[in-house]
Amino acid sequence: MRILATYNIKGGVGKTSTAVNLAALAAREGQRVLLWDLDPQGAATFLFRIKAKVKGGGKRLVSGRTDVDTLIKGTDHDGLDLLPADFSYRHMDLFLDDAKKPDQRLSRVLRPLEDDYDLIFLDCPPSISLVSENVFRASDALLVPLIPTTLSLRTLEQLERFLEHHDLGHLEVLPFFSMVDRRKSLHRETVATLHDSHPEVLGTQIPSATEVERMGVHRQVVHELAPGSRIAHAYEELWAEVQDRLGPPDGG
Amino acid sequence: MPPEPTSYVAPPSTDAAALIASLAQALSAAAEAPVSERWTWWDTFDGRLHNAGLVLASAPEAAGGHVLSVRPSGGVAPLATVVVAELPRLASDLPPGRVRDRLAPALEMRALLPIVSVDATTHLFVLRNDDDKVVTRVAVDELRSVDGTDLGLWVRLLPVRGYEKAASRARDVLVSAGVTPASDDVVEIVATAAGDGTRPPGAYSSKLSIPIDPGQSAASAFLTVLLVLLDAIEANFAGTVDDVDSEFLHDLRVAVRRSRSALKHAGGVLPDELLGCFRPELAWLQEITGPTRDLDVQLLGLPEEAAALAPDAAAELEPFAVLLAKRQRDEQSAMAETLRSDRARALLQDWRETIESLASTATDPADADAGEWGSWPSGATRPIAALAAKRVARRYRRLLQLGGEITEQTPAEALHDLRKQGKELRYLFELFGSLFPASALGPVIKDLKELQDNLGEFQDTEVQRHALRGFGEELVAAGAPVGTILTLAQLVERLALRQHAARSEFAARFARFSSQASRKRFEVLLGDGSAQ
């Protein structure tokens, strides 16, 4: 089982869009995929038309008193399940802080699912907190969407420093440009310079596209909404590049 | 608690359109546009997937290739699916992934063969909640054989995880509509309904099960056994000739070897002339199939042998693997030609006619003669139970005597002879095992197997060592890379070490086999003192 998280300290950079679209692509390939919507806003949960409600709340779940198996909902996509968001997740930091080994709680919640899924996506709320530290410890790789601005470089470097200082060397960091508007000179320049200074940034760029906004209206992933569109192709390329970078999963 | 049913069938002659209309009303949903596909179900000749509780189906993929899906027997939801460009024959033809992971342990070396194909027209109901979220699906499949015969309606309930109430409501609707949970997997229902020589999965087993009545005359019992074995030879004949997979030849040879053993033990029971006629012919059949089987064994074992050496050993051994594969193909095609010969055809035909013609008089041999084979020998009328027990006791005593004479200085031939004696005893148990109480037979077979495994390891490693040496010489002559020769030498050395270890262990194994505790188990089996 491989765990991938979409993460950025900043909000509104395309984390949820990346998580749902890549999860749907992986499921379409025949992988068994679970998406855990950790964001109390529950955008991914809403998109899959599932109620943002976790029986017993987030506290019971992270403390291990709720059987995670009973909370999972099938989406309309074959092979893609969702662990829904819950409004109580806004206090997740407090729940984690109360628990034993607070930085490893999410790993423990996911452990019983090891044989059920090939791939788990964690869609994280923005911020750097105990929740994100849990996500880093549980994940094999972080997909980091970056809007091509000067600030992006700072947040990426901030993140890489944090990981270095917290003994998280195992974690593969896969930044990529998101919401790229080629008409904006700042975007073009940032893309050009950041690639030189940060070769770890993936080659695929996700364009800024109205289809992403329409996803929320129609509650569909881009492949249902606009198959064959530029953004649909971009997500396919991104997914191929991510898999290529990560190599085959351990144990087949 | 058993899982709730998901696989349903409609009563025979249910009108599909009427059922679909009534479901549409009861489910408050219209069926989507029907989709027609040809489905084919697959299994090995001996039903390994069936025995492992798995069902493999293929359907053509619209964009080309085939979708393969594996599901649990009796269920409807796939455990794994994969799209392949070409249908696989062996597990190794499948791309790495979950379908292969599921199938490979069950299939081992066996080839996938089509069991039955159907033309399915699927009417899908998608049930949604107030948020327009899919909460359950129901599929009604109209199944027809490829020649258009109606094979009935299969109804599948496809629950969505986390929406069990919706599935339960759909289940109630199905029951009200008159469909019932399927008692068997649909592939078995379809294979049975298709008739026309279609065998349901698992209809053939290479495991021997010969029910014999203890009071049956020895002649009749031997003929019963021989007929079962001939059925097995014939069942595996075409697959051997066509080289479908290596297990056809294996099973054919096992049946031939058991037949020969039965004829050996049938002295004084079946007419001498008959034995004199068929024993050499069956020996011939064994002989002409030997070289191919030896090469099959080497080819099948090579990956494991190489893996035990070093990570790069398989690559170094590639020229050897290529040579082995080529030799196997040559031997296989030569063997297939011999098996297609008049001699082989006549053997099987005459053998069947002989067994079947004698079977009718053998039930009471005292009152009849053995037709063209003259008269029945005196042992023909003896009850089989007494005769089998006596033969077992004799073989057992001989095994103890020969084994007791072996010391560390005894030449290897004596161990080979001992193994043959052990095999004869083992065959007696395989052929007439049903005459002995299972509770007493199991422990005795375990004792014997432990000894035979040791003797088998000793001899097999020797045979393989000699074979590898021969291949080594050929590879040197052909200018194979040094790495190949050195790795082959390592294989030979490993075999030598294993053989040495087997020899060293023999004394301890035989001591256990001839221990008081083991002798006691034989005594219990035979029910008297004849083991002593």
Contacts between the chains, C-beta under 8 A, distances in Angstrom:
chain1	res1	chain2	res2	distance
A	30	B	80	7.2
A	30	B	81	5.3
A	30	B	82	5.8
A	30	B	83	7.4
A	30	B	97	7.4
A	30	B	98	7.6
A	32	B	98	7.8
A	48	B	133	7.5
A	49	B	131	4.4
A	49	B	132	6.1
A	49	B	133	3.7
A	50	B	131	7.9
A	50	B	133	6.4
A	51	B	131	7.7
A	71	B	162	7.7
A	72	B	161	5.8
A	72	B	162	5.9
A	73	B	160	7.6
A	73	B	161	6.3
A	73	B	162	3.5
A	73	B	163	7.2
A	74	B	134	8.0
A	74	B	160	3.8
A	74	B	161	3.8
A	74	B	162	5.9
A	74	B	163	7.0
A	76	B	133	6.8
A	76	B	134	4.4
A	81	B	161	5.8
A	81	B	162	7.9
A	118	B	98	7.3
A	219	B	132	7.7
A	248	B	96	7.8
A	252	B	96	5.6
A	252	B	97	6.7
A	252	B	98	7.8
A	252	B	101	6.0
